[in-house]
């Protein structure tokens, strides 16, 4: 995804209590969807309910969960250098009054997001399903080692988003609705865009499109990861001694060297298991579900194109 949206995605996660916009924006996402993030792309692979991984009788949903409206209206790097009333005239209705506002964006990636009546649909019995899903998604149905699973999706009766492409971003909007005064008119159904400059994305959604979500991610159990790291470090510490005996060459070693491991070691810890060590009976010893974090959002902006 283009880096210009990073500011919006990070703020959205922090302001809404862990919700994440779909990628690309406005893509539909439903409870039970499972996906991976590869080369900056969110790739939806299926749905646990549609695929029959969870029987319909075992699924319990909670519908129309009301979300805090104030948490779903926010901006960053936005000012309103002008708000005022004016008059105009047309041939049919004669003179009319209108409210006008200019919205300025301070930098590339500055944004304005506004929504109304946000609600969600969630898997109500997630705690009852999560363990069988680990077994089914890593062993019996699939052999995933890295996966995200949507547990809750959200929509709004309407929402509007503007993202600036530079520090010179600007929107000029107006409404002729009566008694509107000088309150904020961005995102209002009667607002019309008079002029826009250096705006990367500007969209108003008027349907309850479920394009925001909360997800869990599949991770390695902390205890198994710790055991693996300890064993791997001990193995690497004795590597020099083994190499000196095995190879017929006078290598020279730095005995002060201390082995270290990267943050991504949890991937290797499962890959290094011996054949049949990971099976339906042991899967719960190695895997668990964790909440998505800002680190996962960062993956949407990491690409590896050559």
C-alpha positions as CSV (number, residue, x, y, z in Angstrom):
1,X,0.0,0.0,0.0
2,X,1.2,3.5,-0.7
3,X,3.0,5.0,2.3
4,X,0.8,8.1,2.2
5,X,-2.0,6.2,4.0
6,X,0.2,5.0,6.9
7,X,-0.8,8.0,9.1
8,X,-4.5,7.3,8.7
9,X,-4.2,3.5,9.3
10,X,-2.2,4.0,12.5
11,X,-4.5,6.7,13.9
12,X,-7.5,4.6,13.0
13,X,-6.2,1.7,15.0
14,X,-5.4,3.8,18.1
15,X,-8.5,6.0,18.0
16,X,-11.1,3.2,17.5
17,X,-9.8,0.7,20.1
18,X,-8.1,-1.7,17.7
19,X,-10.1,-1.6,14.5
20,X,-8.3,-1.6,11.2
21,X,-9.4,-0.3,7.8
22,X,-9.5,-2.9,5.1
23,X,-6.9,-2.8,2.4
24,X,-7.6,-1.6,-0.2
25,X,-10.0,0.9,1.4
26,X,-13.6,0.1,1.0
27,X,-13.1,-3.7,0.6
28,X,-15.7,-5.7,2.3
29,X,-14.5,-7.8,5.3
30,X,-16.7,-10.2,7.3
31,X,-16.3,-12.1,10.6
32,X,-14.5,-15.4,9.9
33,X,-12.5,-14.1,7.0
34,X,-8.9,-15.2,7.2
35,X,-6.0,-13.5,5.4
36,X,-2.3,-13.0,5.1
37,X,-0.3,-9.8,4.6
38,X,2.3,-10.3,1.8
39,X,4.4,-7.6,0.2
40,X,2.2,-4.9,1.5
41,X,-1.0,-6.6,0.4
42,X,-3.9,-7.9,2.5
43,X,-4.9,-11.2,0.8
44,X,-8.2,-12.7,2.0
45,X,-7.9,-16.5,1.6
46,X,-11.3,-17.6,2.7
47,X,-13.9,-17.6,5.5
48,X,-14.1,-20.2,8.2
49,X,-17.9,-20.3,8.1
50,X,-18.3,-20.4,4.3
51,X,-15.6,-23.1,4.0
52,X,-17.3,-25.3,6.7
53,X,-14.4,-25.1,9.0
54,X,-16.9,-24.1,11.7
55,X,-20.3,-25.8,11.6
56,X,-23.2,-23.2,11.3
57,X,-24.8,-24.6,14.5
58,X,-21.5,-23.8,16.4
59,X,-21.4,-20.1,15.4
60,X,-22.9,-17.4,17.6
61,X,-22.9,-13.8,16.4
62,X,-23.8,-10.5,18.0
63,X,-25.3,-8.0,15.6
64,X,-25.7,-4.2,15.6
65,X,-23.1,-3.6,18.4
66,X,-23.1,0.2,18.9
67,X,-19.7,1.8,18.9
68,X,-18.6,5.1,20.5
69,X,-19.4,7.8,17.8
70,X,-16.8,10.2,19.2
71,X,-14.0,7.6,18.6
72,X,-15.0,7.3,15.0
73,X,-14.5,11.0,14.1
74,X,-11.0,12.3,14.0
75,X,-8.4,14.1,12.0
76,X,-4.6,14.7,12.0
77,X,-2.8,17.7,10.6
78,X,-6.0,19.5,9.7
79,X,-7.0,23.2,10.2
80,X,-10.0,25.3,9.1
81,X,-8.6,28.7,8.1
82,X,-12.0,29.9,6.9
83,X,-15.7,29.2,8.0
84,X,-18.3,31.7,6.9
85,X,-21.8,32.4,5.5
86,X,-22.4,33.8,2.1
87,X,-25.2,34.5,-0.3
88,X,-25.8,33.5,-3.9
89,X,-28.5,33.8,-6.5
90,X,-29.9,31.4,-9.1
91,X,-32.5,31.9,-11.8
92,X,-35.2,29.7,-10.2
93,X,-35.0,30.3,-6.5
94,X,-33.5,33.7,-6.5
95,X,-31.2,34.6,-3.6
96,X,-30.1,31.9,-1.1
97,X,-27.6,31.6,1.7
98,X,-24.9,29.0,2.1
99,X,-22.2,28.0,4.6
100,X,-18.7,27.6,3.3
101,X,-15.5,26.1,4.8
102,X,-11.9,25.8,3.8
103,X,-10.0,22.8,5.2
104,X,-6.2,22.9,5.0
105,X,-3.9,19.9,5.4
106,X,-0.5,20.4,7.0
107,X,1.5,17.7,5.4
108,X,1.5,14.6,3.1
109,X,-0.7,12.0,4.7
110,X,-2.7,14.5,6.8
111,X,-6.4,13.3,6.8
112,X,-9.9,14.1,7.9
113,X,-12.2,11.1,8.8
114,X,-15.9,11.5,9.8
115,X,-18.6,8.9,10.3
116,X,-22.1,8.5,11.7
117,X,-23.7,5.7,13.7
118,X,-20.8,3.1,13.6
119,X,-21.9,-0.5,14.5
120,X,-20.2,-3.9,14.4
121,X,-21.0,-7.5,14.0
122,X,-18.8,-9.9,16.1
123,X,-18.2,-13.5,16.8
124,X,-19.8,-13.8,20.2
125,X,-18.4,-17.2,21.2
126,X,-14.9,-16.7,20.0
127,X,-13.5,-18.2,23.2
128,X,-15.3,-21.4,22.5
129,X,-14.0,-21.6,18.9
130,X,-10.4,-20.4,19.1
131,X,-8.7,-23.7,20.1
132,X,-10.4,-25.9,17.5
133,X,-9.6,-23.2,15.0
134,X,-5.9,-23.5,15.8
135,X,-6.0,-27.3,15.2
136,X,-8.1,-27.0,12.0
137,X,-6.1,-24.1,10.5
138,X,-2.7,-25.5,11.2
139,X,-3.3,-29.2,10.9
140,X,-6.5,-30.7,9.6
141,X,-7.9,-28.3,7.0
142,X,-4.8,-26.2,6.3
143,X,-1.1,-26.0,7.5
144,X,-0.9,-22.3,8.1
145,X,2.0,-20.9,10.2
146,X,1.1,-17.3,9.7
147,X,-2.5,-16.1,9.6
148,X,-5.0,-13.4,10.6
149,X,-8.6,-14.1,11.4
150,X,-11.4,-11.4,11.5
151,X,-13.4,-11.7,14.7
152,X,-15.4,-8.4,14.3
153,X,-16.3,-6.1,11.4
154,X,-17.7,-2.6,11.6
155,X,-19.7,-0.3,9.3
156,X,-21.2,3.2,9.5
157,X,-24.4,4.6,8.1
158,X,-22.0,6.9,6.2
159,X,-18.4,8.0,6.3
160,X,-16.1,10.4,4.6
161,X,-12.3,10.4,4.3
162,X,-9.9,12.9,2.8
163,X,-6.1,12.3,2.6
164,X,-3.7,14.9,1.4
165,X,-0.9,14.3,-1.1
166,X,1.2,17.2,0.1
167,X,1.5,20.0,2.7
168,X,-0.6,22.2,0.2
169,X,-3.7,20.0,0.4
170,X,-6.9,21.9,0.6
171,X,-10.6,21.4,0.4
172,X,-13.3,24.0,-0.1
173,X,-16.8,22.8,0.6
174,X,-20.2,24.4,1.0
175,X,-23.8,23.6,1.9
176,X,-27.0,25.5,1.3
177,X,-29.0,23.7,3.9
178,X,-30.8,26.1,6.1
179,X,-30.0,26.7,9.8
180,X,-26.7,25.0,9.4
181,X,-24.7,27.8,10.9
182,X,-20.9,27.6,11.1
183,X,-20.5,24.1,12.5
184,X,-18.3,21.6,10.7
185,X,-19.9,20.6,7.4
186,X,-17.2,18.1,6.2
187,X,-18.9,14.7,5.6
188,X,-22.4,16.1,5.8
189,X,-24.8,14.7,3.2
190,X,-25.6,18.2,1.9
191,X,-22.0,19.3,1.5
192,X,-20.6,19.9,-1.9
193,X,-17.0,20.2,-3.0
194,X,-16.3,23.6,-4.6
195,X,-12.6,23.0,-5.1
196,X,-9.8,20.6,-4.0
197,X,-6.1,20.8,-4.3
198,X,-3.4,18.2,-3.7
199,X,-5.8,15.6,-2.3
200,X,-4.7,12.0,-2.8
201,X,-8.0,10.3,-1.7
202,X,-11.5,11.8,-1.1
203,X,-14.4,9.5,-0.7
204,X,-17.9,9.5,0.9
205,X,-19.5,6.1,1.5
206,X,-23.3,6.2,2.0
207,X,-23.9,2.4,2.5
208,X,-23.1,0.2,5.5
209,X,-20.2,-1.4,3.8
210,X,-18.3,-3.5,6.4
211,X,-14.8,-2.3,5.6
212,X,-13.3,-2.0,9.1
213,X,-12.4,-4.9,11.4
214,X,-10.7,-6.4,14.4
215,X,-8.6,-9.5,13.9
216,X,-6.6,-12.1,15.8
217,X,-3.3,-13.4,14.6
218,X,-1.7,-16.8,14.9
219,X,1.5,-16.7,16.9
220,X,3.8,-19.2,18.6
221,X,3.3,-19.9,22.3
222,X,5.7,-17.9,24.5
223,X,7.0,-20.9,26.3
224,X,7.9,-22.8,23.2
225,X,9.5,-19.7,21.6
226,X,11.6,-19.2,24.7
227,X,12.7,-22.8,24.7
228,X,13.6,-22.6,21.1
229,X,15.6,-19.4,21.5
230,X,17.6,-20.8,24.4
231,X,18.4,-24.0,22.5
232,X,19.4,-22.2,19.4
233,X,21.7,-19.8,21.2
234,X,23.4,-22.7,23.0
235,X,23.8,-24.5,19.6
236,X,25.3,-21.4,18.0
237,X,27.7,-20.8,20.9
238,X,29.3,-24.2,20.3
239,X,29.3,-23.8,16.5
240,X,33.0,-22.6,16.4
241,X,34.2,-25.6,18.4
242,X,32.4,-28.0,16.1
243,X,33.7,-26.3,13.0
244,X,37.3,-26.4,14.2
245,X,37.1,-30.1,14.6
246,X,35.1,-30.8,11.4
247,X,36.8,-28.7,8.8
248,X,40.5,-29.3,7.8
249,X,41.3,-25.6,7.8
250,X,42.8,-23.1,10.3
251,X,39.7,-20.8,10.8
252,X,40.2,-18.1,13.4
253,X,37.3,-17.2,15.7
254,X,36.3,-14.4,18.0
255,X,35.6,-16.0,21.3
256,X,33.9,-12.8,22.6
257,X,31.1,-13.1,20.0
258,X,27.6,-13.4,21.6
259,X,24.9,-14.9,19.4
260,X,21.7,-12.8,18.9
261,X,18.4,-13.5,17.3
262,X,16.0,-11.3,15.3
263,X,12.4,-10.5,16.2
264,X,11.2,-12.9,13.5
265,X,12.6,-16.0,15.2
266,X,9.0,-17.3,15.9
267,X,8.7,-18.3,12.3
268,X,11.8,-20.4,12.4
269,X,10.9,-22.0,15.7
270,X,8.0,-23.9,14.0
271,X,9.8,-24.6,10.8
272,X,12.6,-26.3,12.8
273,X,10.3,-28.9,14.4
274,X,11.1,-32.5,13.5
275,X,8.7,-34.5,11.3
276,X,5.4,-35.3,13.1
277,X,6.4,-33.4,16.2
278,X,3.6,-30.9,15.3
279,X,0.3,-32.7,14.9
280,X,-3.4,-32.3,15.9
281,X,-2.6,-33.5,19.4
282,X,0.3,-31.0,20.0
283,X,-0.8,-27.9,18.0
284,X,-2.2,-26.2,21.0
285,X,1.2,-26.5,22.7
286,X,2.8,-24.4,19.9
287,X,0.2,-21.9,18.8
288,X,-2.1,-19.3,20.3
289,X,-4.2,-16.3,19.1
290,X,-3.1,-12.7,19.8
291,X,-4.5,-9.3,19.1
292,X,-3.3,-7.4,16.0
293,X,-1.0,-4.5,16.8
294,X,0.6,-1.5,15.1
295,X,3.4,-3.9,14.0
296,X,0.9,-5.7,11.9
297,X,-0.4,-2.5,10.3
298,X,3.2,-1.6,9.5
299,X,3.3,-4.7,7.3
300,X,0.8,-3.1,4.9
301,X,3.5,-0.5,4.1
302,X,6.5,-2.9,3.7
303,X,7.1,-4.0,0.1
304,X,9.9,-6.0,-1.4
305,X,9.7,-5.1,-5.0
306,X,13.1,-5.4,-6.8
